[in-house]
Amino acid sequence: MGPNRLLTSAKLRMPASESVAVRQWGISFIVERETAQNAD
């Protein structure tokens, strides 16, 4: 529970940078998945 609480407090402290990082990770994840499917 400790690490989860740390993550939550960090998100509350810096929501802008956190959301940007999550969005960038999600986009790269989707792009890699699409590329892998197209490669098949």
N, CA, C and O atoms as a GROMACS GRO file, in nm:
protein
  160
    1MET      N    1   0.084  -0.121   0.000
    1MET     CA    2   0.000   0.000   0.000
    1MET      C    3   0.087   0.125   0.000
    1MET      O    4   0.045   0.230  -0.049
    2GLY      N    5   0.209   0.115   0.054
    2GLY     CA    6   0.298   0.232   0.059
    2GLY      C    7   0.323   0.292  -0.079
    2GLY      O    8   0.296   0.410  -0.101
    3PRO      N    9   0.375   0.211  -0.172
    3PRO     CA   10   0.406   0.265  -0.307
    3PRO      C   11   0.284   0.322  -0.376
    3PRO      O   12   0.293   0.425  -0.443
    4ASN      N   13   0.169   0.258  -0.359
    4ASN     CA   14   0.048   0.308  -0.423
    4ASN      C   15   0.013   0.446  -0.370
    4ASN      O   16  -0.025   0.535  -0.446
    5ARG      N   17   0.026   0.464  -0.238
    5ARG     CA   18  -0.005   0.595  -0.179
    5ARG      C   19   0.093   0.698  -0.230
    5ARG      O   20   0.056   0.813  -0.255
    6LEU      N   21   0.219   0.659  -0.247
    6LEU     CA   22   0.319   0.752  -0.301
    6LEU      C   23   0.280   0.793  -0.442
    6LEU      O   24   0.286   0.911  -0.476
    7LEU      N   25   0.240   0.696  -0.522
    7LEU     CA   26   0.201   0.728  -0.660
    7LEU      C   27   0.081   0.822  -0.661
    7LEU      O   28   0.078   0.918  -0.738
    8THR      N   29  -0.017   0.795  -0.576
    8THR     CA   30  -0.137   0.879  -0.573
    8THR      C   31  -0.101   1.021  -0.532
    8THR      O   32  -0.147   1.117  -0.595
    9SER      N   33  -0.020   1.036  -0.429
    9SER     CA   34   0.016   1.171  -0.384
    9SER      C   35   0.097   1.242  -0.492
    9SER      O   36   0.082   1.363  -0.510
   10ALA      N   37   0.181   1.169  -0.563
   10ALA     CA   38   0.259   1.231  -0.670
   10ALA      C   39   0.167   1.280  -0.781
   10ALA      O   40   0.186   1.388  -0.835
   11LYS      N   41   0.066   1.198  -0.815
   11LYS     CA   42  -0.029   1.240  -0.919
   11LYS      C   43  -0.105   1.364  -0.876
   11LYS      O   44  -0.129   1.454  -0.956
   12LEU      N   45  -0.143   1.369  -0.748
   12LEU     CA   46  -0.216   1.485  -0.700
   12LEU      C   47  -0.125   1.608  -0.700
   12LEU      O   48  -0.171   1.720  -0.723
   13ARG      N   49   0.003   1.587  -0.673
   13ARG     CA   50   0.096   1.700  -0.663
   13ARG      C   51   0.127   1.756  -0.802
   13ARG      O   52   0.130   1.877  -0.820
   14MET      N   53   0.150   1.666  -0.901
   14MET     CA   54   0.183   1.714  -1.035
   14MET      C   55   0.092   1.647  -1.137
   14MET      O   56   0.136   1.557  -1.209
   15PRO      N   57  -0.033   1.688  -1.146
   15PRO     CA   58  -0.126   1.623  -1.239
   15PRO      C   59  -0.090   1.649  -1.385
   15PRO      O   60  -0.110   1.562  -1.470
   16ALA      N   61  -0.038   1.768  -1.416
   16ALA     CA   62  -0.009   1.803  -1.555
   16ALA      C   63   0.100   1.712  -1.611
   16ALA      O   64   0.080   1.644  -1.711
   17SER      N   65   0.216   1.711  -1.545
   17SER     CA   66   0.328   1.631  -1.597
   17SER      C   67   0.293   1.483  -1.594
   17SER      O   68   0.333   1.408  -1.683
   18GLU      N   69   0.218   1.441  -1.493
   18GLU     CA   70   0.181   1.300  -1.483
   18GLU      C   71   0.092   1.261  -1.600
   18GLU      O   72   0.116   1.158  -1.664
   19SER      N   73  -0.009   1.341  -1.630
   19SER     CA   74  -0.100   1.307  -1.740
   19SER      C   75  -0.025   1.310  -1.873
   19SER      O   76  -0.051   1.228  -1.961
   20VAL      N   77   0.068   1.403  -1.888
   20VAL     CA   78   0.145   1.410  -2.014
   20VAL      C   79   0.227   1.283  -2.030
   20VAL      O   80   0.231   1.225  -2.139
   21ALA      N   81   0.293   1.239  -1.924
   21ALA     CA   82   0.374   1.118  -1.932
   21ALA      C   83   0.287   0.997  -1.963
   21ALA      O   84   0.323   0.913  -2.045
   22VAL      N   85   0.172   0.988  -1.897
   22VAL     CA   86   0.081   0.875  -1.922
   22VAL      C   87   0.032   0.878  -2.065
   22VAL      O   88   0.024   0.774  -2.131
   23ARG      N   89   0.000   0.998  -2.114
   23ARG     CA   90  -0.051   1.008  -2.252
   23ARG      C   91   0.058   0.966  -2.350
   23ARG      O   92   0.031   0.891  -2.445
   24GLN      N   93   0.180   1.012  -2.328
   24GLN     CA   94   0.289   0.976  -2.421
   24GLN      C   95   0.312   0.826  -2.418
   24GLN      O   96   0.333   0.763  -2.522
   25TRP      N   97   0.309   0.766  -2.296
   25TRP     CA   98   0.331   0.622  -2.287
   25TRP      C   99   0.218   0.547  -2.357
   25TRP      O  100   0.243   0.450  -2.428
   26GLY      N  101   0.095   0.592  -2.337
   26GLY     CA  102  -0.019   0.525  -2.400
   26GLY      C  103  -0.010   0.533  -2.552
   26GLY      O  104  -0.037   0.434  -2.621
   27ILE      N  105   0.029   0.649  -2.604
   27ILE     CA  106   0.039   0.665  -2.750
   27ILE      C  107   0.147   0.572  -2.805
   27ILE      O  108   0.125   0.503  -2.904
   28SER      N  109   0.263   0.571  -2.740
   28SER     CA  110   0.371   0.485  -2.790
   28SER      C  111   0.330   0.339  -2.780
   28SER      O  112   0.365   0.259  -2.868
   29PHE      N  113   0.257   0.302  -2.674
   29PHE     CA  114   0.213   0.164  -2.658
   29PHE      C  115   0.118   0.127  -2.772
   29PHE      O  116   0.130   0.019  -2.831
   30ILE      N  117   0.023   0.216  -2.802
   30ILE     CA  118  -0.074   0.188  -2.910
   30ILE      C  119  -0.001   0.180  -3.044
   30ILE      O  120  -0.030   0.091  -3.125
   31VAL      N  121   0.091   0.271  -3.068
   31VAL     CA  122   0.163   0.272  -3.196
   31VAL      C  123   0.242   0.142  -3.212
   31VAL      O  124   0.241   0.081  -3.319
   32GLU      N  125   0.310   0.099  -3.105
   32GLU     CA  126   0.388  -0.026  -3.115
   32GLU      C  127   0.295  -0.144  -3.140
   32GLU      O  128   0.328  -0.233  -3.219
   33ARG      N  129   0.180  -0.145  -3.074
   33ARG     CA  130   0.087  -0.256  -3.094
   33ARG      C  131   0.034  -0.257  -3.237
   33ARG      O  132   0.025  -0.362  -3.300
   34GLU      N  133   0.000  -0.140  -3.288
   34GLU     CA  134  -0.049  -0.132  -3.426
   34GLU      C  135   0.060  -0.178  -3.523
   34GLU      O  136   0.032  -0.252  -3.618
   35THR      N  137   0.184  -0.135  -3.499
   35THR     CA  138   0.293  -0.174  -3.588
   35THR      C  139   0.313  -0.325  -3.585
   35THR      O  140   0.336  -0.387  -3.689
   36ALA      N  141   0.304  -0.383  -3.466
   36ALA     CA  142   0.323  -0.528  -3.455
   36ALA      C  143   0.211  -0.600  -3.531
   36ALA      O  144   0.237  -0.699  -3.599
   37GLN      N  145   0.087  -0.552  -3.520
   37GLN     CA  146  -0.024  -0.617  -3.590
   37GLN      C  147  -0.005  -0.603  -3.741
   37GLN      O  148  -0.032  -0.698  -3.816
   38ASN      N  149   0.040  -0.486  -3.787
   38ASN     CA  150   0.059  -0.467  -3.930
   38ASN      C  151   0.173  -0.554  -3.981
   38ASN      O  152   0.169  -0.601  -4.095
   39ALA      N  153   0.275  -0.578  -3.899
   39ALA     CA  154   0.388  -0.660  -3.940
   39ALA      C  155   0.341  -0.803  -3.967
   39ALA      O  156   0.391  -0.870  -4.057
   40ASP      N  157   0.244  -0.849  -3.888
   40ASP     CA  158   0.191  -0.984  -3.911
   40ASP      C  159   0.125  -0.989  -4.049
   40ASP      O  160   0.074  -1.094  -4.088
   0.00000   0.00000   0.00000
